[in-house]
Amino acid sequence: MFNEDNTIEQLTLTTLKSNGWKYMSAEELSREYSDAMVETLVKEALIRLNPEIAEEPSRADEVIYKLRTLILTVQPHNLVTQNEMFKKMVLEENSYPFGKDGRMIPIRFFGTMTKEDLKLNEYVVTNQWVYPQKENGKRLDIVLLINGFPVVIGELKTPVRNSITWLDAAGDIAAYEKSIPGMFVTNIFNFATEGKCYRYGSVCMPVGMWGPWHTPDHKSEGSLADVKISVEDMITPEKVMDIFQFFTLFATDKKYRKYKVICRYQQYEGANLIVERVKAGYPKQGLIWHFQGSGKSLLMVFAAQKLRMMPELNNPTIVIVDDRIDLETQITATFNASDIPNLVSLSSKDDLESFFLGDQRKIAITTIFKFGDIKKELNPRDNIILMVDEAHRTQEGDLGSKIRLALPNAFFFGLTGTPINRIDKNTFNTFGAVEDKSGYMSKYSFSDSIRDNATLPLNFEPVPVDLHVDKEKLDAEFEALTENLSKEDKAELSRRVNMKAIMYDRKRIRKICEHIAKHYREKIEPNGYKGQVVCYDRTCCLMYKEELDKILGPEATTIVMDTNNDKEDKYKAYKRDRDAEGKVLDRFREPNDPLKLVIVTSKLLTGFDAPILQAMYLDKPMKDHNLLQAICRTNRTYDEGKTHGLIVDYIGIFDNVATALDFDESSMRKVISNIEDVKKQIPALMRKCLSYFMGVDRTIDGWEGLIAAQECLPTNKIKDEFGADYKVLNRAWDAISPDPFLSSMKFDYQWLTRVFESVKPTDGRGGLIWASLGAKTLELVHENLQVGEVHDDMEILTMDADLIDEFIEKQKNLRKTTIKVEIDLVAKIRKHSNDVKFVKLGEKLESLREKHEQGLITSIEFLKLLLELAREAAEAEQEVVPEEEVDKGKAALTELFDGLRNSKTPIIVERIVGDIDDIVKIVRFDGWQGTTAGKQEVKKALRSVVWVKYKIKDKEVFDKAYQYIEQYY
């Protein structure tokens, strides 16, 4: 029954069986290879769940025919749409004319809500499922079916090499979605594991967004036992059905493309805790702390969706309460993009009152301030559920009592992205339940979000001292911000310390803008990211814009600010309505748009989501929640190259990180990693990487140096360990480059990079350890990387297999020869990494390396097979000519022969140039210009066209044509 060789497959199947899935081998299932559903099981379920179909079973065929059509018409580009149509077809638009006299009645495809109802479904797990035909069909490792529909697909890897990870398995699933989309029309989610990490994602989700699944008590990973806990907890029949109904959404992005959203584990946990508390009726409140950027808006969408669909809650009213005056926020955008039905926006006090007095049963979005003027009870119902975003403002103490007056029996759930400060008692009183010992009903901390890659670490970069605000004056201003002074005392303090005098100083602003421009151009722009400049007030914004325009030009920056109460029309140029502001922010999110920096003072410091934003240039005193929320704009995940958010601090806020971030959690003090600390680590990281190559002379270039280095990495295991250590060094280097501090280590770093590139798998596997390098490092690689010079060894590579033994005999050092051939081969494969032929050669090389590593082939056999591969690569390379070079070559030849044409020699120029191009491509090979044999072959080919075919015996023309070929081919 099980594949005895595959431990992970056995473990997964055993765990799923104990979770309540019935195992059936792929052969036992009554299906053709071309069937995506097991139609017999679908039919049995339709009969079991619907009396109308039971009395006339042929009706099931009518339903199955519609489902079959949906699957057969899917294309890779419309897979998400078809996946959404399936969900609607089985849960919403499920009426058929099976009632009395052909009346339309809803039919059931699944038992859904209650435990008893869920037992009516048939849950099957199978393995090694082949689709869509036996020969050359795709083989899926694990397929889970509910009532005959394949709802979960799992890919497993048991790599010989550590560098082959879950990412490779997820990559296989992404490839299957393109090649066999029919298997994914009924899909709920997919999972991937290599026995260390478990990850899952929804159809067409970029692999980088796949997430882990942890339990409240278990968040470690790295072993089979950890994977077992994830599978055991997530893939139960009840949870899969729960995720299908309530925790998946279909949304539309700004370019009108559909995408599917599936919950992360912390959203599933938080939303279900809300639902359970409402179902139980007690306690009627709770506080959720999920760190900035970890998806609180979606948590509310999932909770609202599930609460509205629970029949036992008698059609409840859900109210999403935002903490900002402007309702056009991330929450509203998330709800609107998710196509949530019965959604209304309460944008005035009158809207709010009429909504509750009219007893409407919908999902409403409003702001907390709309409750400020309420003086009476609006609705006593006990199935009104409020979810309050960013529930940590001190003024909510009063507003909290206003809400309770208006809705005395409602449930109150507070959500915050910043941990609650010890002195902030109001928030705990308003939302915290005494039953929650820690004060929170659900907590997802900064370290959780970093570990799960939901957000990135934050780095802090201090600036030259002369750009800092005067320390004594700053301390006095901080007193005004942090001490609980009376109004009179604060007024007195601000009279004595005129912060504006410092902040408005033109010379200082000019210096800071020069620093911002230089920093942005050197450290942020080369990687494709953008920045935010945070100024003291609106007047400062204008001054910064003026100075930055002189350096970067007016296109590079804009100001986004609140322009209310502008009596002098000072800010008129930046007065925008919501649509206009939305378009500006969309431009900012667009990588190729010239808008690089947004200048702000208070707007866009909370709720603004732009993953392309990496750097915040901070020149405004802030504290506590406001500070943490602001800096977390920069640490959203974006692409593989973005490893951190960066705060450049001109105000001195982070001179004392512990004071600035004085929260309950000691871990909060690690929110900011000082770039100075990262600098301190680099020499040790460099030493660790160099320690693999003790005794190797790093000044030796080319072959000899690389061979010596590779001999220090004799096994794949050691190569992988070096790759992992190099990656850590690479991330640190990338974070602080191009700091002059690195200059003394640049030679060693470039040398390590060359070695790293030369031992990296050639078939693109192993996305974790061998992940793409940072943009700055790639520049270094391109400048300096010569994996190996490709030698004029055509006579070796074209030898037949029998003569290879003789060749080996002549070599004094078998290992040295092998590495030499291998480095040459890697150089060729890397150079043409986008060419299908070379991708296949890369896969062959990796397979050979692994066989040799496992002792399945001898060293001599390995070299023989390498030489065969090298011959294939040399032949393939003869066919490769860079397009742009060919074009230049053709253009030069055309000009040459055009000059010859006259009435006596009516040469058809296009034809002669085409003939030369064709024949040269056949005989040339990479590096032919440096070999005697190569030059002779090309001259012979050129002669056969120019002299023999077209009878042009002009030596000067021949020499000129040859020069062009030598230059461009």
N, C-alpha and C positions, 0 to 999 in steps of 0.2 A: 504493500500500500504506500509506504513512504519511500522516498529516495534515501537509501541508507547513508549515502555519502554527504548528504546535505544537512548538517546540524541545524542550521537556522530554519530551514524548511520544516524539519521535524518539530522543532520548538514552536514555531508559529502555528502549525496545524494542531499540535497537542493543546496549546493555549486556547486557540479558537474553539476547539471541540469542548473544552471544559467551560468555555463561555456560553455554550448553548447552540453552537453551529454544528449541524450534522455533516459528517464527512462523507462525500461520495467521490469516487475517482472519476476523472474526465470521461473514461470509457463507459462508466455506468449511466451517465446522463444521456437521455434519449434526445440527441440533437445531431444535426448535420454539422460538419465543420464550418459551413457558411452561416450557421444560425448564431446570432448574438444573444438571443434569449433561449431559454429552455422552454419551448412553447407548451409542452405537456404540463409542466409545473405551473405555468401561467394560467392555463385552462383550468386545472384542478383548483387553483386559488379562486378564480372567478366564480366557479360553481360553488365552492365552499362558502364564500362570503356573500353571495347574492342569490336569494331564493328564486328570483325571476329568471336567472340564468340556469339554476338547478332544474327548473321545470322544463326548460328548453335549451339543452347544452349547446346547440348549434349557434346560439346567440354569442357564445364566447368567441367563436371564430370571427364574427363581425368585429368584435373589439380588437382581437389579435391582429386582424388585417390592418386596422388603422395604426396600431403600434409598429407593425412590420414596415409600413410605408414610411413612418417617421425615421426609422433606423436606416432604411435603404436609401433615403434621399439626403442623408447627412454628407457634408463635405468638411474638410478640415477648417475652412474659413467660417462655417456656420455652426460649428459644434456647440458653442455656448448657447446659441439661440435654440438649437434642437434640444439641448439638455434642459433648458428652461421650459420648452414646450412639453417635454415629457412630464416634468413636475406638475405643470398646470393640468395636463391631460388626466393624471391619476388622482390629483387632490382637489382640483377646482372645477375645470370644465369637463366634468365626467358624467354628463347626462346622456342617456340613450333611450330610444323609443321602445322600451321593454315593459312599460306599464300597461294597465288596462286600456284597450282600444288604441294602442300605440302611443300612449302618453309618455312624455319624457320623464325619466326618473334617474336620480344619481345612482351610479353603481360603485362598488368598492373594489379597489385593487389590493388594498392592504387593510389589516386590522391596525388601528392607529392609537387612539388615546389611552385607554385603560390597560392595566396589566393583563386582564382577562382577554381583552381584545387583541393585544399584541401576540398572545399565544396562538391565535388563529393563523398566523403567518408560518410559512415553512422557511427555515433558515439553513442554507446549505453552504459548505465550503468545499472547494475542489482545488486541485493543483495541476500544473502542466496542461493547461487549457490551450488547444490549438485552434487558430482562426486566421483567415477564412477558408483555407484549404489545407489538406494534409501535407502535400509537397510544398516546400518553401513558405509555409504559413508561419505566422508569429506564434511563439510559445510563451504564454503568460504564467508566471510562477504560481500566484495565488489568485483565485477569483471567488468572491463571496456573492451569493445569490439570495434575494428575498423573493419568494413566490415566483422563482424562475427568472427574475431580472438581475443581470450582473450589476451590483451596486458599488462594490469596492474591488479594486485591483491592486495587488501588492507585488512589488519586484524585490527580489532578495539577491544580495551579492555575498559570496564567500570568497573574498579575494586571497590570492597568494600574497599580494603586496598590500602593505598598510595603506598605500596611497589610493587604493580603489575603495570608494566610500559609498554611502547612501546616495550621494550626489550623482554617481554613475547610474545607480538603479533608477533614480528619479528622471535622469536624462533619457533612459530607455523608455519610460512611460511617456515622456514628452514626444519622443519619436513615434511611439505607437499611436498617439492621438492624431498624428499627421498621416500615418500609413494605414491605420485601421480605425478610423473615427467611429464606425458603427458599434464598436465595443464600448464606447463611452457615452452614448446617448442617454442611457439610464443610470449613469454613474452618480454616486453621492460624493465620494472622495477616493483618493488613491494614497497608498503608503509605500515607503521605501526604507530598507535597512540593510546594513552589512554586518549586523550582530553587535554593533557598538552604539549607534545612534538610530533613533526611530524618527522619521519625518513624514508628514502628510500634507496633501494639498488638493485643491479642486481642479476640475478640467481647465486646461490652458493657462493655469497659474504659472508665472515664471518660477523656475526651480529655486531661485534665490529667495523666494517668499514662502517656501514650504516651512512649516513650523514643527516644533517638538510637541509632545503631549506629556505633561507631567501631572502628578497628583499632588494634593496639598502636603502630603507627608513625604513625597519622594521626588527630588528634583535633580538627582545626579544622573549622569549617563557615561557610557564608555564600556559597558559589559553586556553580555547576553542576558544577565538577570535584569538589568535596567530596561532592555528592549522588551523583555517578557512583561514587566510591570506596565509599560506603556500600552502594549497590545491588550493585555488583560483588562486594563481600565477603560480604554477607548472603544475597542471593537467588540462591544456586547450588542446583541440584537436591539435592546432597548435604546442604547445611546445612538446607534446608527440610525434608527427610525427618528429619534429625537432631533438629531442633527439634520436629517433630511427635511423634516417638517418645519422646524423653527430656527435652525441655526445656519441656513444657507440663504443667500440673497443673490439676486441678479441686478446689477446696476449698470448705468451707462456713463461712460466718461465724457469729457468735454469735446472729444472728437466723434461722439455718437457711436462709440464701439461698446458692445456688450461685454461685460466680464462677470465672473462668478466669484462671490465672496463666501468663505467658510470661516466659522468661528475659530479663534485660537483658544487654547485650553482655559486661560484665565477669564475670557469672555463667557465661555460655557459655564464655568463655575460661578462667576458673579451673577449672571443673568438667572441661572437656576436657583441660586440662593434667594434672590428677590421673589421669584415665582413661588418657591416653597413657603416663604414667609407669608406671602399674600394668601396662599391656599390655606395655611394653618390659621391665619387671622391674628397671629401674635408671634413675636413683638411687631409693633406697627412701624418700626423704623430700623435703620441700619446705615452704616457708613462704609463706603468702599473706597479704598485707596489703591488705584492702579496708576503706575508712574506715567508721566507725560509721554505721549506718542505711542502708548501700548494699545490704543483702540477703545477708549471709553465711549466714544460716540456710537461705535458699532455695538458695544455691550448693551447700550440703551435701546438700540434698534431691535436687537435680538429679544431682549426682555419684553419690550412693548409688543412685538409680534406674537410672542408666545402667550402673554397675558390676555391679549385680545382674542386668542383662539381657544382659551380654556373654557369649555362649556360650564363648568362648576362655578366660574366667577361671574356668571350672569351678565355678560356684555359690559365689561368694566370701562371706565374712562381713564386714559393714561395721559399724564401731563408731564412734558419735558420742560424743565425750568432752566433757562440759561442765566448766566450771571452778568451778561453784557447788555447794554441798552440797545445795541444794534442787533436785530434778529438774524441778519445775514451772516451766519457763523458756520463753522465747520459742522456743527451738529445738524443745523438745518440742511446744509448741503448734503450731508450723509443720508439723512432721511429722504430728501427729495430724489437723490440719485438712486435710492434703493426701491423706488416705486412702491412705497408703503401705502396701502389703501386707507381711506377715511382719515386723512391727515389735514389738520387745519392750523393756521397760524393766528394767534391772538395778539395783534399788534397794538391794541389800545386797552385802556381800563374798561371802556364800554363793551368791547369784544369779549373781554374776560368775564364780565358780569353776565352778559346775555348767554354766554356759553354754559356757565354753571347753573344759572337760574333756569335756563331752558332744558337742563338735564340732558345735554348731548352726550352720546356714547361714542366717542372718537378718540384719536390720538391728537393732542393739542401741543403746540410749541409756543412758549411765551417767555417773558423775562421776569426775573424775581422782582424787579422794580414795579411791575404792574400791580403787585399786591400792596404797594406802599400806601395807597389811599383807601383801601378797603376798610369799611367800619362795621360790617355786618356779616352774618352767616350767609354763604351763597348756596351751599349744598351739603346736606347732612349724610349723604350716601356713604357706605363703608367700603364700596368697591371703586373708589377713586385712588389712583396710585400716582404719586409725584416722584419724579427722579430729578434731583437738582444737581446741575453740573457745576464743577468748581466750588463745592460747598465748603469753603474755608474762609470766606470774607468775614471780618469781625462784625460788619453791619448786619449780617444775616441774623444776629440775635434778635433784633427788633422785627426784621422782616419775617423771621420764622414764626413769631407770635402772631403776626398779621395773617399769615397763611393758615395757621391753626384756627384762627377766628373764622376765616372764610370757609374752611373745609375741616370741621372739627373731627370727623371720623376717617379722614384719609390716611393712607400710608405715606411715610416720608423716607425716601432713600437719598442719601447724599453721596455724590461721587466726586473725588478729588484726584488731581494728578500730582499734587505736592503733598508731602506728609504734613500732618497737622502739628503746629508748634505747641509746645507744652502749655503756653499761656493762653492758647486759643480755646478757651472753655466753651464759648458759645456754640461752636460747631459740634462738639461732642454732645452738648445739651440738646441741640436741635435735632441731630440725626443719630447719635450714637445710642446703641441699645445696651443696657446693663448686662444682658446675656452674653455679649461679645467681650470676652475677658481682655483682649488687647485693645478694645475700643473700636476695632474694625471688624465688619462681618466678612470682608474679603480683602486681602492685601497682595499686591503685586509690586514688588519694590524695584528700585533702580537696578540693583544687582541682578534681580530676576530678568528684567528686560534686556540688560546687557548680555547675560548668559544665553538668552533665547534669540539674540540678534534681532529683537523687536526694536531696539534703539541702539545707538552707538555710544561709546565713551565720549566724554567731553574733555578737551584739552584746553588749558589756559596758557596764553602766551603773554608774559609781561612785556612792556615796551620800554624804550630808553627813558631814563629817569627824568630827563629834561622835558618830556612830554606829560609827565604826571602832574596832577594838580598839587599845589603846595600842601604838604602833609598836615601841618597844624590846622590850616583852614579847613581841610577836608574832615579832620577829626571833629572839629566843631560842628560842621554840617551834619556829620553822622550822628552826633548827639541829637540834633533836631529830628533826624529820621528814626532813631532807634529808642530814644527814651520816651516814656509816657508823660510828656509834659503837658501842662495846661495851655490853653490858647494864648494867654498873656505871656507865659514864659517863652513859648515858641516865637511869638511876635518879637519879643525882646532879643531873642537869640538871632533871628534872621536880620534884625536891624544891625546887630553887631558883626555878623558874618555875612557879607553880601556875596553870596555864591555867584550871582550873575556877573559880578565884576571879573571873576576868574573865567567863567565859562564863555563870556562874550569877547574875551581878549583875542583880537584879530591875529596877532603874531602866533599865538598858541594854536588857534584853529588852522592857520596856514601850515604850520609844522605838522600837525596831526594829519591833515589832508594829504600832505606829501608822503607821510609814513603809510597811510592807508593805501594810496595809489601804488606805491612801490611794493608793499606787502601783498596786495591783491594780484598785481601783475606777475609777481615772482612765485607766490606760494599757492594761490587759489585758482586763478584763471587757467594756468597750464593743465590743470586736472579737469577742467570743464565745470567748475562749480561757481556759485555766486555768493554775494555778501549782503549784509544789512548793517547800516550805520545808525547807531542809536544816540540821539542828541539830547541835550539838556531840556530844550523847549522848542516851540515852533520857530521863534526868531533864529535860534541856532541852526535849525534845519536849513533855512534860507542861506545862512552864511556858509555852511558846509557845502551846499549845492554850488554856490558861486565859486568857491575855491576848487572844488573837484572838477567843475566844468573846465577850468583853465588847464588842468593836467590831463584829464581823461576825455574831455569833450562832452557836450551836453547830452549826447545819445546814451552815454554809459550809465547815467543816474537819473532817478526821479525821486520826488518826495511824496510819501503817502501820509496824509495827516487829516485830522478833524479840522474843518475850516469854519466851524460855527463861531459866533460872536466875533466876527472879523469886521469891526467897524471901519477900519481904514482900507479895506480891500487889499491888505498886505499879502494874503494867501490865495488870492483869486485864481492865480494860474494853476493851483492844485485842487480847486473845488471840483469834485467829480461826483456824479450820482453812482449808485451801486453797480450798474452795468459797466460804466466807464472804468470804475475802480477794478472791477472783476477782470476786465480786458487787460488792464495794466499788469495785474498780478499773474494772469495767464502768460503774458509776454515774459515776465520774470522767470516763470517756471520753464520756459522754452529754451533748451540749451543753445540754439543758434541765434537767439535774439540778441541784438546789441545791448539791451538793458542788463547791466551787470550788478548794480548796487541799488538797493532802495534805502532812502534816508527817512527815518521815522523818529518820533519822540514817545508816543504811547500806542498808536495804532500798530497792528501786526506783531505785538509783543505777546499776545495770548491768542490761541485758537487759529493761528495762521499756519497752514501746512504747505510747505514747499520743500520737498526732499532735496532739491538741487542746492538749497542754501547750506553752506558749510561754515562761513565765517561771520561772526558778529563783532563789529568794531564798537566798543561800548564806551561812551563818554557821558554817562548819566548816572548819578547816584541812585541805587535801588537796593531793596532788601527783601529778605524772606521769600514769600510766595511769588511776589512780582519778579524778583530777581531770578528765581529758579524757573518760573514759567518762561521768562524771556530767553534765558540762555538755552533752554531746551528746544527752541525753534531750530537749532543747528544740528541736532543729533538724530534726525530722521534717517533711516536707511535709504539708500538711493541706488548705487551700483557697487560692483565689487571693489572699485578703487576707493570709494569713500569709507575711510576707516574710523573717522572721528568727527565730532563737531569742534569748532575752534572759537574761543573767545579771546579777543585782543582787547586788553583792559587799559584804558587811558585814565581811569578815575581812581584806581587803587583799591577797588572793591575787594579784590582777592588777595590783598596783602595779608589778610587774615581770613583764610577760607572758613575756618571753624566758626568764627563769629558771624560771618556773612550767612552761613547756612546752619544756624543753630537749631536743628530739629531733633525730634525724639530719637531718630535712628542714627546710630553712630556711622552706619554705612553711607549716610547722606554726605558725610564730610569727604567721601571719596568721589563725589560727583565730578569734581574737577581734578584732572591730572595735570599738574604743572608741567609745561614743556621742559622746564629746567630739570625736573625729575627724570623725564624721558631721556634727556641729554646724558644725564649721569649713568643711565643704564647701557647706553650704546657701546662704550668700550668693552664692557663685560659680555654683551651679546656678540660683539665682533670676535672676542677671544674664544668664545664657545664655538663659533663656526670655524675659526681657523684651527682649533684644536684637533679637528678631523685630519689635518694635513701637516702634522708635525714632521719637520725635516724636509719639506718640499720647498724648493727654491722658487719663490713666486715671481722672480724677475725673468725667468725663462719664458719666452713667448711661444705661441703656436703649439705644435704637437707635443714637444718634449714636456712642457709645463703641464698641459692637460692630461697627458698620459700619467705623469707622476701623481697628479691630483686624483685621477680616477682609480689608480691602484690603491688609494687610501679608502675607497668606498667599494670594497669587493663584493658586497651582497646587496640585494634589493632592500633588505631591512635597514642596513646602515645608510643607504642612499635616502631612504624615506626619513630616517632620523635627521640627517643633514638637511633635507628639504624642509622639515618642520622647523628646525632651528633657524634656517635661513629666512623662512617666512616671517618669524618674529622680528628678526633684525630688519627685514625689509619694511615692515609696518612702522617700526620706530624711526627708521631712516626717512621714510616717506613723510612722517609727521613733522619732522623738523627741517628737512631739506628746503632751500639751499643754504642753510646756516653755515657761516664760515667755520664754525666749530668742526664741521665734518671734513674739512679740506685735508687734514693730516691722515684721514682714514680712507680717502676716496680711492686710492690705488688698490688697497686690500679689498674694498667693497666691490670694485669693478672686477677684480680677479675672482672673488667668490661668486659674483653674478655669472661670469663666464662658465665656471664649473657647474653652477646650478642649472644653467641652460643646457649644458652638454649631457647631464645625467637625467634630465626631466623626461618622463614617458613621451614617446613620439606619437602616441595614438590619442592624445587628449584626455585620457582617463585620469581619475584621481583629482577631482576638482577642489578638494579641501587643502591638502598640503601643497599641491602644485598649482594653486590658484594664480590667476594672472597678476603680474606685478603692478605696483603703483605706477601712475603716469610718469612721475619724475624718474623712477628707476628705469622704466622702459626707455626714456630718452637716453639715459646712461648706456643701456644695453645697446641701443641702435648706434650710438656713437662709437662704442668700444668693442662690441662683440664680434669676434671672429671665432666661430666654434672650432674651425680647423681649416687650413688652406686645402682646397681640393687639388690634389696632385695629378700630374700627367701620368696616370697609372692605367690608361686604357688597355695597354697590352696585358696587364694582369686580369682586368675585369672581363676581357673577352676570351680568356682561356677556357677551354672546356673542362668539365669536372675532373677528368682523368689527370690533367696536368697540374691540378691544384696541389696534389700531394708533393710534387716536385718543388713547387713554389714554397710550400711550408718548410720543406727540407732545407731550403736555402736560408730561411730566416733563423736567426740565432735565438730570438725570444718570441715564443708563440703568443704569450699574453700581450706583449707590446704591439705585435703585428695586428692582433685581433682588435685592440683598442683603437689603433690607428685607422683601420678599415671602418670600425664602428663610428668613430668621430666624423670621418668623411661622410659616411652615410647619413648620420644625424644632421650634418650641415646641409646636405642636399634636401632632406625631407623637410627641415625647418623652413628652408628658403622657399619651398613651394607648398606651404601648409594649406593653401586653399584649393589645391589641385586634387581631384578625386583619386587619381592614380597614386599620388604621393601619400594621401591619407591611408590608402590601403597598404602601401609599403610600410608606413608607420605602424599599422596594426600588426603586420607580419613581423616587423622587427621586435615589437613588444612581446609577441608570442614566443619568438625565438629566445629572447632574453630570459623569459620566465622558465622555459624548458631547460635552458642551460643552468639557471639558478637552482632548479629542482634536481639537477643531475640526470635529467632524462636524455640529454645528449652530451657527448664528450666535447672537450675544448676544441679538438681538431675538427670534429663534425660541425661545431658551432661556427668556426672560421669558414669552413667550406660553404655553409649555408649563408653566412654573411656576404661572402664574395658573390654568391649567386644573386643575392638581393642587391648588392652594389652594382652588379651588371645590369639588373632590371632598372635600377634608378638612373644609371648613366644613359640607357636607351630612352627612358621616359623623358630625361632632361633634354635630349636632342630635339624633342618635339616642342619644347616650351620656349617661346620667345615672348618677352614682355610686349604687350600690345603697343604701348606708347613708343617703344624703340622701333618696332616694325614700321609704325606709321612714319616716324622720322626718316627711317632708312628708305622706305618707298618714296617719300617726298623728295629726298636727295637724288635717288636714282632717276625718278621721273624728270627732274630738272636737268640732269645730265643728258639723258637721251632726247629730251625735247630740243636741246641745243644742237643736236646732230641732224635733226630732221630738216630735209629740204626737198626740192622737186626730184633730185636724183636719188635720194634715199628715203622713200616714203615709209619709214618704220612706224609700226603701230606701237607707240610707246607703252600704253597700258599693258599690252600683251607681253612685251619683253620684260617689263618690270615684274609682272606677275610670275613669269617663268623663272626669273632669277630668284624671287622670293620663295617660290615653292621648292626649288631644288636645294637652295642654301639651307632652308629649314630642315631638310631631310638629313643633310650630312653634318651640320654643325653640332657641337655639344658644348655644355657649359665650360668656359675657360679655354675654348679651342684656340683663341688668339695667342695663348702662351705656349703652344706646343707646335713642333715642326709638322707632325702628322696632321694636326687640325688645319694648319695653313695650307698644306698641300691638297687636302681633300676639298677645301672650299675653292681654291684656285682652279682645281680640275673641274669642279661643278660649274664655276662661272665661265670657264673656257668653253665648256660644252654648249652653253647657251649663246654667249656673245660671238665667239669665233665660229663654232661649228654650225649652230642652228640659224643664226641671223647674219653670218658672214661679215661681221664687223671686225676688221683686223687692225684697228687703231690701238697701238700699245698704250697711248696716253689715256684713252677712254677706259681701257681694261684696268689700268692701274688705279684710276680715279674711282671706278665702280668697286674695285676690291677694297680701297680705303674706306668707302662708305659702309661696306658690309662689315669690315673689321670693327668700325666704330659703333654701328647700330645693332649688329646681330651677335 
